[in-house]
Each structure stands twice: as C-alpha cells, then as structure tokens.
Amino acid sequence: MSSTTLVRTHDPNERLAAIIAHAGTALAWFLAPLLVFLVLPRESRWARYHALQSLLWSLLGTLVSLLTWGIAIPIFLVWHVVAAYKTHRDGDYEYPLVGKAAHRAIYGDDA
C-alpha cells in the first residue's frame, strides 16, 4: 500500500467557491465567506463547509484583533491565504478551533 495522500476531487465551481471564501477575506474580511455561504445551494456541502469555516475564522479573528488592538489581523489574514492555497492544492483544509464546529453544522455529525 502506498503512503501517498489521496487528493479528493471536487466540482471545479465548488473548489473555486471554497478558494474565494478563504482568499476573499483579504479584500472583504467576513463578507466574502458569508456571501459564498449564502449563495451556494445546500447541495454544495463541501464548499459551504469551507465558507462557514472561513466565516467563523474571520469572526474569531475579529474578536482576537479587538483584544489585541489589531495586532492579530495579519496573522489571521495569513491563515486565510494558507487555507486558500491548501484547498487549491490538496482539496481540503480545516482551521483550528472552528473547523470541527463548521463540519458539524454542515454535515451534522461528530467529526
């Protein structure tokens, strides 16, 4: 058995929507993932999961940035860019702290 990682394939439009949800935060902070989440049909669960993760990460970033007088903003932005890159390259990414909550909200299980 090979030890290579299996990359899941997703619909190109869903993959683009997920990347926009992650990377769009550089221009529209939580608005980009919110719009992607609201515009996608419920059947696009994988892309909606990525949009919800990005939205929750942006909201967490906003709270942390308020507590640190904005110092945390670049860290959260870089994390969004890394998520966009990994989603594009590997087909999947899960943010710390908010990823599992987003997964439960979209898929309804205890992942």
Sequence and secondary structure as in RCSB ss.txt:
>XXXX:A:sequence
MSSTTLVRTHDPNERLAAIIAHAGTALAWFLAPLLVFLVLPRESRWARYHALQSLLWSLLGTLVSLLTWGIAIPI
FLVWHVVAAYKTHRDGDYEYPLVGKAAHRAIYGDDA
>XXXX:A:secstr
           HHHHHHHHHHHHTHHHHTTHHHHHHHHHS TT HHHHHHHHHHHHHHHHHHHHHHHTTTTTHHH
HHHHHHHHHHHHHHHS    TTTHHHHHHHHH S  
